Amino acid sequence: MCEDCLAGYTRCVHVTADATDAYRQAMRLCALMEHRGEEAELLTHLESVDEVRRMAAALPNSRFVHRPYPDARPPCGAGGCEPDVPVMDDHELEAHLPLEMSARFAPGTAEDRVIAALGDNGNPVFLVWPGRWPDRPEHGLHGFRHDAVQVAFRGDHSDPALPSGRHAVHVQVSKESGHRGVEYLAAQAGVHP
């Protein structure tokens, strides 16, 4: 892991069973950013044809990568491949599962479609909105180039990579900001950790 990444501190500030509520709380936090990134990012790991179809329809220009399980006979070579999901039939697609999915898009343009495509089960789906918090040293907040708001849809708040029936909103701040900076942001957004 890079030195810059180690300089960050991530904390869960909101957990809910309602995906729309998680998104709404994330947007309240993003509104506090001094500078917002021009792109949001989605990352997930898909294991069913139905889930791939739903997510591909939500974000048509997504990147899908097949990385075979260890000791599996991959349909496209040992190093993995990028299958052309829209042109594959379900049988061909199933042979390429699991798939890693990633997408970048302008904030506010695709989140509703992503939430509608989530379904009831599956691996966590991460949406990340990068930016920079304002410097508020009197409140323990120091802007950092890796500041962000993240929602782990269907992700556990203690370990967002673990599937759960809840959705967890996290903020990324500098280590210098730490817990005090997170509490300040949560209070400003009306979110309570």
Secondary structure, DSSP 8 states (H G I E B T S, - for coil): --HHHHTEEEEEEEEES-HHHHHHHHHHHHTT-SEE-S-EEEEEEE-SHHHHHHHHHHSTT-EEEE---TT---TT-TT-B---GGG--HHHHHHT-SEEEEEEE-TTSSHHHHHHH--SSSS-EEEEEEEE---BGGGTB---TTEEEEEEETB-SSSTTSB-SSEEEEEEEETTTHHHHHHHHHHHHT---
